Amino acid sequence: MVQLNILGGQMADRIIPVRSFPFCVGRSAECGLRSEEAGLWDRHFELKFDPHQGFLLHPVGEALVTINQESASGPIRLRNGDTIAAGALQMRFWLGETGLRSLVWRERLTWILLALLTLGQVAFIYRLVR
Protein backbone atom coordinates (compact mmCIF):
# COMPACT_ATOMS: atom_id res chain seq x y z
CA MET A 1 0.00 0.00 0.00
CA VAL A 2 2.67 2.50 1.09
CA GLN A 3 6.43 2.53 0.93
CA LEU A 4 9.17 4.68 2.39
CA ASN A 5 12.06 5.35 0.02
CA ILE A 6 15.14 6.08 2.12
CA LEU A 7 16.97 9.04 0.58
CA GLY A 8 19.82 9.69 3.00
CA GLY A 9 21.70 8.17 5.88
CA GLN A 10 23.11 4.70 6.44
CA MET A 11 20.09 3.02 4.82
CA ALA A 12 20.10 5.18 1.65
CA ASP A 13 18.45 3.77 -1.50
CA ARG A 14 16.40 1.17 0.38
CA ILE A 15 12.65 0.83 -0.02
CA ILE A 16 10.70 -0.07 3.11
CA PRO A 17 7.16 -1.38 2.50
CA VAL A 18 4.53 -0.34 5.04
CA ARG A 19 1.94 -3.11 5.23
CA SER A 20 0.18 -2.41 8.52
CA PHE A 21 -0.72 0.63 10.57
CA PRO A 22 0.24 2.21 12.89
CA PHE A 23 3.83 2.03 11.61
CA CYS A 24 6.55 3.29 13.95
CA VAL A 25 9.93 4.75 12.95
CA GLY A 26 12.77 4.98 15.47
CA ARG A 27 15.62 3.19 17.25
CA SER A 28 13.43 0.79 19.23
CA ALA A 29 13.26 -2.88 18.30
CA GLU A 30 9.44 -2.64 18.22
CA CYS A 31 9.49 -0.13 15.36
CA GLY A 32 8.65 -1.18 11.82
CA LEU A 33 11.57 0.88 10.53
CA ARG A 34 14.48 0.64 12.95
CA SER A 35 17.52 2.83 12.37
CA GLU A 36 20.52 4.00 14.41
CA GLU A 37 20.77 7.39 12.66
CA ALA A 38 21.95 10.40 14.67
CA GLY A 39 19.13 12.44 16.17
CA LEU A 40 16.56 9.63 15.93
CA TRP A 41 14.57 8.85 19.08
CA ASP A 42 13.47 5.38 20.25
CA ARG A 43 10.00 6.08 18.88
CA HIS A 44 10.38 9.15 16.67
CA PHE A 45 7.09 9.15 14.74
CA GLU A 46 4.20 6.95 13.69
CA LEU A 47 2.35 6.65 10.43
CA LYS A 48 -1.36 6.01 10.80
CA PHE A 49 -4.19 5.54 8.34
CA ASP A 50 -7.55 7.22 8.81
CA PRO A 51 -10.20 6.34 6.19
CA HIS A 52 -11.54 9.91 6.30
CA GLN A 53 -8.29 11.89 6.40
CA GLY A 54 -5.81 9.56 4.68
CA PHE A 55 -2.27 8.89 5.86
CA LEU A 56 -1.20 10.83 8.93
CA LEU A 57 2.22 11.34 10.50
CA HIS A 58 2.22 11.68 14.30
CA PRO A 59 5.49 12.82 15.93
CA VAL A 60 5.93 11.01 19.25
CA GLY A 61 6.42 13.40 22.17
CA GLU A 62 8.62 16.38 21.31
CA ALA A 63 10.47 14.63 18.46
CA LEU A 64 11.43 16.94 15.61
CA VAL A 65 10.11 15.85 12.22
CA THR A 66 10.17 17.93 9.06
CA ILE A 67 7.93 17.34 6.07
CA ASN A 68 9.06 19.00 2.84
CA GLN A 69 11.55 21.00 4.94
CA GLU A 70 8.81 22.43 7.19
CA SER A 71 8.63 21.57 10.87
CA ALA A 72 5.75 19.23 11.74
CA SER A 73 3.95 19.23 15.05
CA GLY A 74 0.82 17.26 15.73
CA PRO A 75 -0.79 14.97 13.17
CA ILE A 76 0.15 15.96 9.61
CA ARG A 77 -1.61 14.63 6.53
CA LEU A 78 0.87 13.08 4.09
CA ARG A 79 0.68 13.26 0.32
CA ASN A 80 2.38 11.09 -2.26
CA GLY A 81 5.98 12.24 -2.70
CA ASP A 82 6.33 14.12 0.60
CA THR A 83 9.88 14.18 1.97
CA ILE A 84 10.20 13.30 5.67
CA ALA A 85 13.29 14.04 7.77
CA ALA A 86 13.74 12.66 11.28
CA GLY A 87 17.20 13.29 12.66
CA ALA A 88 19.69 12.28 9.98
CA LEU A 89 17.19 9.89 8.40
CA GLN A 90 15.59 11.24 5.23
CA MET A 91 12.86 9.42 3.36
CA ARG A 92 10.13 9.91 0.81
CA PHE A 93 6.54 8.84 1.48
CA TRP A 94 5.33 6.99 -1.60
CA LEU A 95 2.28 4.99 -2.58
CA GLY A 96 3.30 1.40 -3.25
CA GLU A 97 3.22 -0.23 -6.62
CA THR A 98 -0.05 -1.92 -7.42
CA GLY A 99 -0.06 -5.63 -8.06
CA LEU A 100 -1.80 -6.90 -11.15
CA ARG A 101 -3.96 -9.98 -11.00
CA SER A 102 -3.67 -12.45 -13.80
CA LEU A 103 -6.61 -12.37 -16.19
CA VAL A 104 -5.58 -15.49 -18.15
CA TRP A 105 -8.58 -17.57 -17.02
CA ARG A 106 -11.08 -14.85 -17.85
CA GLU A 107 -9.55 -14.37 -21.27
CA ARG A 108 -9.59 -18.12 -21.98
CA LEU A 109 -13.21 -18.39 -20.84
CA THR A 110 -14.16 -15.48 -23.11
CA TRP A 111 -12.52 -17.13 -26.14
CA ILE A 112 -14.16 -20.49 -25.35
CA LEU A 113 -17.59 -18.84 -25.09
CA LEU A 114 -17.02 -16.98 -28.37
CA ALA A 115 -16.01 -20.25 -30.08
CA LEU A 116 -19.12 -22.02 -28.71
CA LEU A 117 -21.34 -19.14 -29.86
CA THR A 118 -19.80 -19.27 -33.34
CA LEU A 119 -20.25 -23.05 -33.55
CA GLY A 120 -23.84 -22.68 -32.37
CA GLN A 121 -24.56 -20.12 -35.08
CA VAL A 122 -22.97 -22.31 -37.77
CA ALA A 123 -25.05 -25.27 -36.60
CA PHE A 124 -28.22 -23.15 -36.58
CA ILE A 125 -27.58 -21.86 -40.13
CA TYR A 126 -26.80 -25.41 -41.32
CA ARG A 127 -30.21 -26.60 -39.97
CA LEU A 128 -32.01 -23.72 -41.65
CA VAL A 129 -30.39 -24.41 -45.01
CA ARG A 130 -31.12 -28.15 -44.94
KACOR-V307362 format. One record per residue. N is the residue number from 1. D_LAST is the distance of its C-alpha to the last C-alpha in Angstrom with 2 decimals. Layout:
n=N d_last=D_LAST
n=N d_last=D_LAST
This chain:
n=1 d_last=61.49
n=2 d_last=64.81
n=3 d_last=66.75
n=4 d_last=70.30
n=5 d_last=70.77
n=6 d_last=74.34
n=7 d_last=75.95
n=8 d_last=79.53
n=9 d_last=81.80
n=10 d_last=81.61
n=11 d_last=77.91
n=12 d_last=76.85
n=13 d_last=73.24
n=14 d_last=71.92
n=15 d_last=69.10
n=16 d_last=69.62
n=17 d_last=66.58
n=18 d_last=67.40
n=19 d_last=65.09
n=20 d_last=67.09
n=21 d_last=69.53
n=22 d_last=72.45
n=23 d_last=73.02
n=24 d_last=76.65
n=25 d_last=78.22
n=26 d_last=81.69
n=27 d_last=83.87
n=28 d_last=83.31
n=29 d_last=81.28
n=30 d_last=79.28
n=31 d_last=77.91
n=32 d_last=74.37
n=33 d_last=75.78
n=34 d_last=79.12
n=35 d_last=81.30
n=36 d_last=84.99
n=37 d_last=85.29
n=38 d_last=88.63
n=39 d_last=88.92
n=40 d_last=86.06
n=41 d_last=86.92
n=42 d_last=85.81
n=43 d_last=83.28
n=44 d_last=83.12
n=45 d_last=80.09
n=46 d_last=76.93
n=47 d_last=73.46
n=48 d_last=71.84
n=49 d_last=68.55
n=50 d_last=68.53
n=51 d_last=65.13
n=52 d_last=66.76
n=53 d_last=68.99
n=54 d_last=67.27
n=55 d_last=69.17
n=56 d_last=72.92
n=57 d_last=75.79
n=58 d_last=78.78
n=59 d_last=82.00
n=60 d_last=83.83
n=61 d_last=87.41
n=62 d_last=89.17
n=63 d_last=87.06
n=64 d_last=86.66
n=65 d_last=83.09
n=66 d_last=82.12
n=67 d_last=78.72
n=68 d_last=78.23
n=69 d_last=82.01
n=70 d_last=82.89
n=71 d_last=84.66
n=72 d_last=82.56
n=73 d_last=84.11
n=74 d_last=82.24
n=75 d_last=78.46
n=76 d_last=76.81
n=77 d_last=73.14
n=78 d_last=71.61
n=79 d_last=69.10
n=80 d_last=66.96
n=81 d_last=69.22
n=82 d_last=72.55
n=83 d_last=75.33
n=84 d_last=77.37
n=85 d_last=80.81
n=86 d_last=82.69
n=87 d_last=85.85
n=88 d_last=85.05
n=89 d_last=81.40
n=90 d_last=79.06
n=91 d_last=75.36
n=92 d_last=72.41
n=93 d_last=70.29
n=94 d_last=66.65
n=95 d_last=63.31
n=96 d_last=61.61
n=97 d_last=58.54
n=98 d_last=55.33
n=99 d_last=53.22
n=100 d_last=49.53
n=101 d_last=47.12
n=102 d_last=44.38
n=103 d_last=40.94
n=104 d_last=39.12
n=105 d_last=37.41
n=106 d_last=36.23
n=107 d_last=34.86
n=108 d_last=33.04
n=109 d_last=31.57
n=110 d_last=30.41
n=111 d_last=28.66
n=112 d_last=27.02
n=113 d_last=25.77
n=114 d_last=24.45
n=115 d_last=22.62
n=116 d_last=21.09
n=117 d_last=20.11
n=118 d_last=18.48
n=119 d_last=16.55
n=120 d_last=15.53
n=121 d_last=14.31
n=122 d_last=12.33
n=123 d_last=10.71
n=124 d_last=10.17
n=125 d_last=8.67
n=126 d_last=6.27
n=127 d_last=5.29
n=128 d_last=5.59
n=129 d_last=3.81
n=130 d_last=0.00
